[in-house]
Amino acid sequence: MKNFFWFVTTLLLFCQAVHFSATEVESTLITDVQIVDGTGAVPFIGAVRIQGNRILEVGDLQPKAGERTVDGGGKVLAPGFIDTHSHHNRGMFEKRGMEEVVSQGVTTIVIGQDGGAYYPLRDFWKQLDSIPIAVNVASYAGHNTIRRKIMSVATQAASKEEIVKMQKALRQELKAGALGLSTGLEYDPGIYSNRAEILQLASVLAEQKRRYISHIRSEDVQLWQAIEEIINIGKTYKIPVQISHTKIAMVSQWGKADSLLQLLDTARAQGVDITADIYPYEFWQSTMTVLFPKRDFTDLAAAKFALSELTTPEGMVIADYAIDKSIVGKTLAEVAKARNQAPEVVYLDLVQKIVKADADESIICTSMNPADIAKIMTWKWTNICSDGALNPSHPRGAGSFTKILRKYVREEKHLTLAEAIHKMTGLAAQNMGFKNRGLIKPGYFADLVLFDPETVTDHATIEQPGALSTGILKVWTNGQEVWNGRKTTGKFSGKAIKAE
């Protein structure tokens, strides 16, 4: 019997030792790094231990027996970047490594933007669970999507009964984990909604304590009225509201960033939780129709106005035109010259034909002033986004975050490194309502990026919009390495981030 007890005790001790060793092997220590923790605090030298999908310890740490170590080589370790306005979901189940995303250091994308989202979300989450990708995904519910589902004719004002049905659909999506509601009020069919409709949907957000994010009703001619509308939504229901891809996209309004920020600061002082995101480019990408707010595609005066105040023929690049691929990549000025016609005449003709065909199209237009971009970006409550896509035709899809680090931090010094990282991580998480993400802190999810601050660079241009960045050395999503500095690793450790 004595020998039996000795055997059992020895066996238990052996099992405990094996368990302890296994636990140790599962941890990884990232050593010799400049830790920029996402709070905006001054960087400090140290190490970070991760175990499973969480950050275990941060500080002056030494390797444990059997522990995997990664030598950071004195480079910067930051929280994984959070893209609060992304369209990278298009094609993500085919490109699960999310190369354009992780090569920028991004570990979380927020989709369901501009009023367009998967519906119902519960089906999308099931698909994401069965086909995981390399990054985390959160989503808003889309106003335009719900409007199309509910209304038999979405190109008109909604009836009381239709609004009640939209409210019910929104509640369903919030229950499924949507962060809140996104609107695209310059797009069809959101452009046909009135303020009362949006307010009534926002009342549902107030019930659930969720967020409102918006491609506002106008980013140019009616900018100030559109800003007032989103402020009023936040004020009326005391919910967080965010302006998507904030810009001043009208020549005669350039230089008024200070006025815009003063308006937002006043709203915040009055208790409105209004925030913003922005991408670092002077040109946007959208539909050909977006420059016609009255949707009159025979209005020559409106076309002339658009090509003088909102962009120029030289500044408009045809990014997609399904019915005539020969003009893709050309400017409107080049197409007009080839046709020997006035640019506004050609523009109307292109719009009329593509609308009639109900086919894919998009344009890239230079509309913003660099000084305005820099001022809006440095506002305390502005976080960074991309508004980008996989297989991009706009460079923002592959280069937004690394361009911030190159241009706005290293070259032009609009932001310190700590400020920029805060806007990409801690502030972004705060503006989206994420818990336990966006900081390097014990207990937080191990979404991390290691990069060289002296060399990190974007390479994406209009001519080569998918060119990948360099200087991002390693990326971890939920503790798994998904980018090794040259390519994706084949790890698909991203998770759905659902509002609770």
Secondary structure as a PSIPRED ss2 file (coil, helix, strand):
# PSIPRED VFORMAT (PSIPRED V4.0)

   1 M C   1.000  0.000  0.000
   2 K H   0.000  1.000  0.000
   3 N H   0.000  1.000  0.000
   4 F H   0.000  1.000  0.000
   5 F H   0.000  1.000  0.000
   6 W H   0.000  1.000  0.000
   7 F H   0.000  1.000  0.000
   8 V H   0.000  1.000  0.000
   9 T H   0.000  1.000  0.000
  10 T H   0.000  1.000  0.000
  11 L H   0.000  1.000  0.000
  12 L H   0.000  1.000  0.000
  13 L H   0.000  1.000  0.000
  14 F H   0.000  1.000  0.000
  15 C H   0.000  1.000  0.000
  16 Q H   0.000  1.000  0.000
  17 A H   0.000  1.000  0.000
  18 V H   0.000  1.000  0.000
  19 H H   0.000  1.000  0.000
  20 F H   0.000  1.000  0.000
  21 S H   0.000  1.000  0.000
  22 A H   0.000  1.000  0.000
  23 T H   0.000  1.000  0.000
  24 E H   0.000  1.000  0.000
  25 V H   0.000  1.000  0.000
  26 E H   0.000  1.000  0.000
  27 S E   0.000  0.000  1.000
  28 T E   0.000  0.000  1.000
  29 L E   0.000  0.000  1.000
  30 I E   0.000  0.000  1.000
  31 T E   0.000  0.000  1.000
  32 D E   0.000  0.000  1.000
  33 V E   0.000  0.000  1.000
  34 Q E   0.000  0.000  1.000
  35 I E   0.000  0.000  1.000
  36 V C   1.000  0.000  0.000
  37 D C   1.000  0.000  0.000
  38 G C   1.000  0.000  0.000
  39 T C   1.000  0.000  0.000
  40 G C   1.000  0.000  0.000
  41 A C   1.000  0.000  0.000
  42 V C   1.000  0.000  0.000
  43 P C   1.000  0.000  0.000
  44 F E   0.000  0.000  1.000
  45 I E   0.000  0.000  1.000
  46 G E   0.000  0.000  1.000
  47 A E   0.000  0.000  1.000
  48 V E   0.000  0.000  1.000
  49 R E   0.000  0.000  1.000
  50 I E   0.000  0.000  1.000
  51 Q E   0.000  0.000  1.000
  52 G C   1.000  0.000  0.000
  53 N C   1.000  0.000  0.000
  54 R E   0.000  0.000  1.000
  55 I E   0.000  0.000  1.000
  56 L E   0.000  0.000  1.000
  57 E E   0.000  0.000  1.000
  58 V E   0.000  0.000  1.000
  59 G E   0.000  0.000  1.000
  60 D C   1.000  0.000  0.000
  61 L C   1.000  0.000  0.000
  62 Q C   1.000  0.000  0.000
  63 P C   1.000  0.000  0.000
  64 K C   1.000  0.000  0.000
  65 A C   1.000  0.000  0.000
  66 G C   1.000  0.000  0.000
  67 E C   1.000  0.000  0.000
  68 R E   0.000  0.000  1.000
  69 T E   0.000  0.000  1.000
  70 V E   0.000  0.000  1.000
  71 D E   0.000  0.000  1.000
  72 G C   1.000  0.000  0.000
  73 G C   1.000  0.000  0.000
  74 G C   1.000  0.000  0.000
  75 K C   1.000  0.000  0.000
  76 V E   0.000  0.000  1.000
  77 L E   0.000  0.000  1.000
  78 A E   0.000  0.000  1.000
  79 P E   0.000  0.000  1.000
  80 G C   1.000  0.000  0.000
  81 F E   0.000  0.000  1.000
  82 I E   0.000  0.000  1.000
  83 D E   0.000  0.000  1.000
  84 T C   1.000  0.000  0.000
  85 H C   1.000  0.000  0.000
  86 S C   1.000  0.000  0.000
  87 H C   1.000  0.000  0.000
  88 H C   1.000  0.000  0.000
  89 N C   1.000  0.000  0.000
  90 R C   1.000  0.000  0.000
  91 G C   1.000  0.000  0.000
  92 M C   1.000  0.000  0.000
  93 F C   1.000  0.000  0.000
  94 E C   1.000  0.000  0.000
  95 K C   1.000  0.000  0.000
  96 R C   1.000  0.000  0.000
  97 G C   1.000  0.000  0.000
  98 M C   1.000  0.000  0.000
  99 E H   0.000  1.000  0.000
 100 E H   0.000  1.000  0.000
 101 V H   0.000  1.000  0.000
 102 V H   0.000  1.000  0.000
 103 S C   1.000  0.000  0.000
 104 Q C   1.000  0.000  0.000
 105 G C   1.000  0.000  0.000
 106 V E   0.000  0.000  1.000
 107 T E   0.000  0.000  1.000
 108 T E   0.000  0.000  1.000
 109 I E   0.000  0.000  1.000
 110 V E   0.000  0.000  1.000
 111 I E   0.000  0.000  1.000
 112 G C   1.000  0.000  0.000
 113 Q C   1.000  0.000  0.000
 114 D C   1.000  0.000  0.000
 115 G C   1.000  0.000  0.000
 116 G C   1.000  0.000  0.000
 117 A C   1.000  0.000  0.000
 118 Y C   1.000  0.000  0.000
 119 Y C   1.000  0.000  0.000
 120 P C   1.000  0.000  0.000
 121 L H   0.000  1.000  0.000
 122 R H   0.000  1.000  0.000
 123 D H   0.000  1.000  0.000
 124 F H   0.000  1.000  0.000
 125 W H   0.000  1.000  0.000
 126 K H   0.000  1.000  0.000
 127 Q H   0.000  1.000  0.000
 128 L H   0.000  1.000  0.000
 129 D H   0.000  1.000  0.000
 130 S H   0.000  1.000  0.000
 131 I C   1.000  0.000  0.000
 132 P C   1.000  0.000  0.000
 133 I C   1.000  0.000  0.000
 134 A C   1.000  0.000  0.000
 135 V C   1.000  0.000  0.000
 136 N E   0.000  0.000  1.000
 137 V E   0.000  0.000  1.000
 138 A E   0.000  0.000  1.000
 139 S E   0.000  0.000  1.000
 140 Y C   1.000  0.000  0.000
 141 A E   0.000  0.000  1.000
 142 G E   0.000  0.000  1.000
 143 H H   0.000  1.000  0.000
 144 N H   0.000  1.000  0.000
 145 T H   0.000  1.000  0.000
 146 I H   0.000  1.000  0.000
 147 R H   0.000  1.000  0.000
 148 R H   0.000  1.000  0.000
 149 K H   0.000  1.000  0.000
 150 I H   0.000  1.000  0.000
 151 M C   1.000  0.000  0.000
 152 S C   1.000  0.000  0.000
 153 V C   1.000  0.000  0.000
 154 A C   1.000  0.000  0.000
 155 T C   1.000  0.000  0.000
 156 Q C   1.000  0.000  0.000
 157 A C   1.000  0.000  0.000
 158 A C   1.000  0.000  0.000
 159 S C   1.000  0.000  0.000
 160 K H   0.000  1.000  0.000
 161 E H   0.000  1.000  0.000
 162 E H   0.000  1.000  0.000
 163 I H   0.000  1.000  0.000
 164 V H   0.000  1.000  0.000
 165 K H   0.000  1.000  0.000
 166 M H   0.000  1.000  0.000
 167 Q H   0.000  1.000  0.000
 168 K H   0.000  1.000  0.000
 169 A H   0.000  1.000  0.000
 170 L H   0.000  1.000  0.000
 171 R H   0.000  1.000  0.000
 172 Q H   0.000  1.000  0.000
 173 E H   0.000  1.000  0.000
 174 L H   0.000  1.000  0.000
 175 K H   0.000  1.000  0.000
 176 A C   1.000  0.000  0.000
 177 G C   1.000  0.000  0.000
 178 A C   1.000  0.000  0.000
 179 L C   1.000  0.000  0.000
 180 G E   0.000  0.000  1.000
 181 L E   0.000  0.000  1.000
 182 S E   0.000  0.000  1.000
 183 T E   0.000  0.000  1.000
 184 G E   0.000  0.000  1.000
 185 L C   1.000  0.000  0.000
 186 E C   1.000  0.000  0.000
 187 Y C   1.000  0.000  0.000
 188 D C   1.000  0.000  0.000
 189 P C   1.000  0.000  0.000
 190 G H   0.000  1.000  0.000
 191 I H   0.000  1.000  0.000
 192 Y H   0.000  1.000  0.000
 193 S C   1.000  0.000  0.000
 194 N C   1.000  0.000  0.000
 195 R H   0.000  1.000  0.000
 196 A H   0.000  1.000  0.000
 197 E H   0.000  1.000  0.000
 198 I H   0.000  1.000  0.000
 199 L H   0.000  1.000  0.000
 200 Q H   0.000  1.000  0.000
 201 L H   0.000  1.000  0.000
 202 A H   0.000  1.000  0.000
 203 S H   0.000  1.000  0.000
 204 V H   0.000  1.000  0.000
 205 L H   0.000  1.000  0.000
 206 A H   0.000  1.000  0.000
 207 E H   0.000  1.000  0.000
 208 Q H   0.000  1.000  0.000
 209 K C   1.000  0.000  0.000
 210 R C   1.000  0.000  0.000
 211 R E   0.000  0.000  1.000
 212 Y E   0.000  0.000  1.000
 213 I E   0.000  0.000  1.000
 214 S E   0.000  0.000  1.000
 215 H E   0.000  0.000  1.000
 216 I C   1.000  0.000  0.000
 217 R C   1.000  0.000  0.000
 218 S C   1.000  0.000  0.000
 219 E C   1.000  0.000  0.000
 220 D C   1.000  0.000  0.000
 221 V C   1.000  0.000  0.000
 222 Q C   1.000  0.000  0.000
 223 L H   0.000  1.000  0.000
 224 W H   0.000  1.000  0.000
 225 Q H   0.000  1.000  0.000
 226 A H   0.000  1.000  0.000
 227 I H   0.000  1.000  0.000
 228 E H   0.000  1.000  0.000
 229 E H   0.000  1.000  0.000
 230 I H   0.000  1.000  0.000
 231 I H   0.000  1.000  0.000
 232 N H   0.000  1.000  0.000
 233 I H   0.000  1.000  0.000
 234 G H   0.000  1.000  0.000
 235 K H   0.000  1.000  0.000
 236 T H   0.000  1.000  0.000
 237 Y H   0.000  1.000  0.000
 238 K C   1.000  0.000  0.000
 239 I C   1.000  0.000  0.000
 240 P C   1.000  0.000  0.000
 241 V E   0.000  0.000  1.000
 242 Q E   0.000  0.000  1.000
 243 I E   0.000  0.000  1.000
 244 S C   1.000  0.000  0.000
 245 H C   1.000  0.000  0.000
 246 T C   1.000  0.000  0.000
 247 K C   1.000  0.000  0.000
 248 I C   1.000  0.000  0.000
 249 A C   1.000  0.000  0.000
 250 M C   1.000  0.000  0.000
 251 V H   0.000  1.000  0.000
 252 S H   0.000  1.000  0.000
 253 Q H   0.000  1.000  0.000
 254 W C   1.000  0.000  0.000
 255 G C   1.000  0.000  0.000
 256 K C   1.000  0.000  0.000
 257 A H   0.000  1.000  0.000
 258 D H   0.000  1.000  0.000
 259 S H   0.000  1.000  0.000
 260 L H   0.000  1.000  0.000
 261 L H   0.000  1.000  0.000
 262 Q H   0.000  1.000  0.000
 263 L H   0.000  1.000  0.000
 264 L H   0.000  1.000  0.000
 265 D H   0.000  1.000  0.000
 266 T H   0.000  1.000  0.000
 267 A H   0.000  1.000  0.000
 268 R H   0.000  1.000  0.000
 269 A H   0.000  1.000  0.000
 270 Q C   1.000  0.000  0.000
 271 G C   1.000  0.000  0.000
 272 V C   1.000  0.000  0.000
 273 D C   1.000  0.000  0.000
 274 I E   0.000  0.000  1.000
 275 T E   0.000  0.000  1.000
 276 A E   0.000  0.000  1.000
 277 D E   0.000  0.000  1.000
 278 I E   0.000  0.000  1.000
 279 Y C   1.000  0.000  0.000
 280 P C   1.000  0.000  0.000
 281 Y C   1.000  0.000  0.000
 282 E C   1.000  0.000  0.000
 283 F E   0.000  0.000  1.000
 284 W E   0.000  0.000  1.000
 285 Q E   0.000  0.000  1.000
 286 S E   0.000  0.000  1.000
 287 T C   1.000  0.000  0.000
 288 M H   0.000  1.000  0.000
 289 T H   0.000  1.000  0.000
 290 V H   0.000  1.000  0.000
 291 L H   0.000  1.000  0.000
 292 F C   1.000  0.000  0.000
 293 P C   1.000  0.000  0.000
 294 K C   1.000  0.000  0.000
 295 R C   1.000  0.000  0.000
 296 D C   1.000  0.000  0.000
 297 F C   1.000  0.000  0.000
 298 T C   1.000  0.000  0.000
 299 D C   1.000  0.000  0.000
 300 L H   0.000  1.000  0.000
 301 A H   0.000  1.000  0.000
 302 A H   0.000  1.000  0.000
 303 A H   0.000  1.000  0.000
 304 K H   0.000  1.000  0.000
 305 F H   0.000  1.000  0.000
 306 A H   0.000  1.000  0.000
 307 L H   0.000  1.000  0.000
 308 S H   0.000  1.000  0.000
 309 E H   0.000  1.000  0.000
 310 L H   0.000  1.000  0.000
 311 T C   1.000  0.000  0.000
 312 T C   1.000  0.000  0.000
 313 P C   1.000  0.000  0.000
 314 E C   1.000  0.000  0.000
 315 G C   1.000  0.000  0.000
 316 M E   0.000  0.000  1.000
 317 V E   0.000  0.000  1.000
 318 I E   0.000  0.000  1.000
 319 A E   0.000  0.000  1.000
 320 D E   0.000  0.000  1.000
 321 Y E   0.000  0.000  1.000
 322 A C   1.000  0.000  0.000
 323 I C   1.000  0.000  0.000
 324 D C   1.000  0.000  0.000
 325 K H   0.000  1.000  0.000
 326 S H   0.000  1.000  0.000
 327 I H   0.000  1.000  0.000
 328 V C   1.000  0.000  0.000
 329 G C   1.000  0.000  0.000
 330 K C   1.000  0.000  0.000
 331 T E   0.000  0.000  1.000
 332 L H   0.000  1.000  0.000
 333 A H   0.000  1.000  0.000
 334 E H   0.000  1.000  0.000
 335 V H   0.000  1.000  0.000
 336 A H   0.000  1.000  0.000
 337 K H   0.000  1.000  0.000
 338 A H   0.000  1.000  0.000
 339 R H   0.000  1.000  0.000
 340 N C   1.000  0.000  0.000
 341 Q C   1.000  0.000  0.000
 342 A C   1.000  0.000  0.000
 343 P H   0.000  1.000  0.000
 344 E H   0.000  1.000  0.000
 345 V H   0.000  1.000  0.000
 346 V H   0.000  1.000  0.000
 347 Y H   0.000  1.000  0.000
 348 L H   0.000  1.000  0.000
 349 D H   0.000  1.000  0.000
 350 L H   0.000  1.000  0.000
 351 V H   0.000  1.000  0.000
 352 Q H   0.000  1.000  0.000
 353 K H   0.000  1.000  0.000
 354 I H   0.000  1.000  0.000
 355 V H   0.000  1.000  0.000
 356 K H   0.000  1.000  0.000
 357 A H   0.000  1.000  0.000
 358 D C   1.000  0.000  0.000
 359 A C   1.000  0.000  0.000
 360 D C   1.000  0.000  0.000
 361 E E   0.000  0.000  1.000
 362 S E   0.000  0.000  1.000
 363 I E   0.000  0.000  1.000
 364 I E   0.000  0.000  1.000
 365 C E   0.000  0.000  1.000
 366 T E   0.000  0.000  1.000
 367 S C   1.000  0.000  0.000
 368 M C   1.000  0.000  0.000
 369 N C   1.000  0.000  0.000
 370 P H   0.000  1.000  0.000
 371 A H   0.000  1.000  0.000
 372 D H   0.000  1.000  0.000
 373 I H   0.000  1.000  0.000
 374 A H   0.000  1.000  0.000
 375 K H   0.000  1.000  0.000
 376 I H   0.000  1.000  0.000
 377 M H   0.000  1.000  0.000
 378 T H   0.000  1.000  0.000
 379 W C   1.000  0.000  0.000
 380 K C   1.000  0.000  0.000
 381 W C   1.000  0.000  0.000
 382 T E   0.000  0.000  1.000
 383 N E   0.000  0.000  1.000
 384 I E   0.000  0.000  1.000
 385 C C   1.000  0.000  0.000
 386 S C   1.000  0.000  0.000
 387 D C   1.000  0.000  0.000
 388 G C   1.000  0.000  0.000
 389 A C   1.000  0.000  0.000
 390 L C   1.000  0.000  0.000
 391 N C   1.000  0.000  0.000
 392 P C   1.000  0.000  0.000
 393 S C   1.000  0.000  0.000
 394 H C   1.000  0.000  0.000
 395 P C   1.000  0.000  0.000
 396 R H   0.000  1.000  0.000
 397 G H   0.000  1.000  0.000
 398 A H   0.000  1.000  0.000
 399 G H   0.000  1.000  0.000
 400 S H   0.000  1.000  0.000
 401 F H   0.000  1.000  0.000
 402 T H   0.000  1.000  0.000
 403 K H   0.000  1.000  0.000
 404 I H   0.000  1.000  0.000
 405 L H   0.000  1.000  0.000
 406 R H   0.000  1.000  0.000
 407 K H   0.000  1.000  0.000
 408 Y H   0.000  1.000  0.000
 409 V H   0.000  1.000  0.000
 410 R H   0.000  1.000  0.000
 411 E H   0.000  1.000  0.000
 412 E C   1.000  0.000  0.000
 413 K C   1.000  0.000  0.000
 414 H C   1.000  0.000  0.000
 415 L C   1.000  0.000  0.000
 416 T C   1.000  0.000  0.000
 417 L H   0.000  1.000  0.000
 418 A H   0.000  1.000  0.000
 419 E H   0.000  1.000  0.000
 420 A H   0.000  1.000  0.000
 421 I H   0.000  1.000  0.000
 422 H H   0.000  1.000  0.000
 423 K H   0.000  1.000  0.000
 424 M H   0.000  1.000  0.000
 425 T C   1.000  0.000  0.000
 426 G H   0.000  1.000  0.000
 427 L H   0.000  1.000  0.000
 428 A H   0.000  1.000  0.000
 429 A H   0.000  1.000  0.000
 430 Q H   0.000  1.000  0.000
 431 N H   0.000  1.000  0.000
 432 M H   0.000  1.000  0.000
 433 G C   1.000  0.000  0.000
 434 F C   1.000  0.000  0.000
 435 K C   1.000  0.000  0.000
 436 N C   1.000  0.000  0.000
 437 R C   1.000  0.000  0.000
 438 G C   1.000  0.000  0.000
 439 L C   1.000  0.000  0.000
 440 I C   1.000  0.000  0.000
 441 K C   1.000  0.000  0.000
 442 P C   1.000  0.000  0.000
 443 G C   1.000  0.000  0.000
 444 Y C   1.000  0.000  0.000
 445 F E   0.000  0.000  1.000
 446 A C   1.000  0.000  0.000
 447 D C   1.000  0.000  0.000
 448 L E   0.000  0.000  1.000
 449 V E   0.000  0.000  1.000
 450 L E   0.000  0.000  1.000
 451 F E   0.000  0.000  1.000
 452 D C   1.000  0.000  0.000
 453 P C   1.000  0.000  0.000
 454 E C   1.000  0.000  0.000
 455 T C   1.000  0.000  0.000
 456 V C   1.000  0.000  0.000
 457 T E   0.000  0.000  1.000
 458 D C   1.000  0.000  0.000
 459 H C   1.000  0.000  0.000
 460 A C   1.000  0.000  0.000
 461 T C   1.000  0.000  0.000
 462 I C   1.000  0.000  0.000
 463 E C   1.000  0.000  0.000
 464 Q C   1.000  0.000  0.000
 465 P C   1.000  0.000  0.000
 466 G C   1.000  0.000  0.000
 467 A C   1.000  0.000  0.000
 468 L C   1.000  0.000  0.000
 469 S C   1.000  0.000  0.000
 470 T E   0.000  0.000  1.000
 471 G C   1.000  0.000  0.000
 472 I E   0.000  0.000  1.000
 473 L E   0.000  0.000  1.000
 474 K E   0.000  0.000  1.000
 475 V E   0.000  0.000  1.000
 476 W E   0.000  0.000  1.000
 477 T E   0.000  0.000  1.000
 478 N C   1.000  0.000  0.000
 479 G C   1.000  0.000  0.000
 480 Q E   0.000  0.000  1.000
 481 E E   0.000  0.000  1.000
 482 V E   0.000  0.000  1.000
 483 W E   0.000  0.000  1.000
 484 N C   1.000  0.000  0.000
 485 G C   1.000  0.000  0.000
 486 R C   1.000  0.000  0.000
 487 K C   1.000  0.000  0.000
 488 T E   0.000  0.000  1.000
 489 T C   1.000  0.000  0.000
 490 G C   1.000  0.000  0.000
 491 K C   1.000  0.000  0.000
 492 F C   1.000  0.000  0.000
 493 S C   1.000  0.000  0.000
 494 G C   1.000  0.000  0.000
 495 K C   1.000  0.000  0.000
 496 A E   0.000  0.000  1.000
 497 I C   1.000  0.000  0.000
 498 K C   1.000  0.000  0.000
 499 A C   1.000  0.000  0.000
 500 E C   1.000  0.000  0.000
